[in-house]
């Protein structure tokens, strides 16, 4: 009888240990989800830019277009969706520019003054409005304009000592596309 009781206690202990391990694994798995890395975003279909720890989801793959422009950005990518259909055409552009090399040598208060000057320039653009967007509640500045007969909407924001700019040009579902674009921005 004692042997059966010992076996029952042993089985219950093992069963309890499995339950505890399962619970611990559930909690540790959900905590790593908040610490998403580049591989997580790649698996979810995002395009990643590892040197900026930045991921973005767009309906098309953005490619390097820096060779087509005269700008000197740290990164300049773009792409065209529905290129052969002028009514459904959508042009996406992403630019990233690192702060000047001397920025790191500034004191924290001087760095803050520099950032405030950049923000003042953003907010001074025509028809610009300040917004919070994305999971990270980033502070950005949205502007709307017309370019070559197409509606355009862009957002500029600062993160990790870089200026990010996203532009979407389209006469088809501009608001919907723009919201999807800004909701598809993540930092890891």
C-alpha angles and dihedrals in degrees: 000000000000089000092054090048091050091049091049092051090047092051091047090049092051091046090049090049091053091050092049091047090050092050092047090049091051092053095043091048093053091048091054089052088067088053096058118172138196094279091054092055093044089053089051092054099259124142109236133205104198098189088061096034086233133141129188134181117215130162089243135037112262115223134198108276098167091110089061096056138056094228124114101217124153087237132006120179132164146162143185124230118202091006093174095049111070093190094055097032117135125184119199125195130180123187128179124185124184118223114260118283092250091060093083090056092058122098117253091258091050089049089052091050089051092051091047090052090052091049090049089054091050094048091048093063117108116277094358123157130187117239142170112226145170132023090297092054091234118191110236143161119234124202131182128201144145120257121188091335095313127110113242133192127185141178130205125193142159124235133156094358092306135106113228123198127185124184129186121189119190144122091210121078093332095164094047093046092046093050091049089049096051092043088053094063118107138163122210 
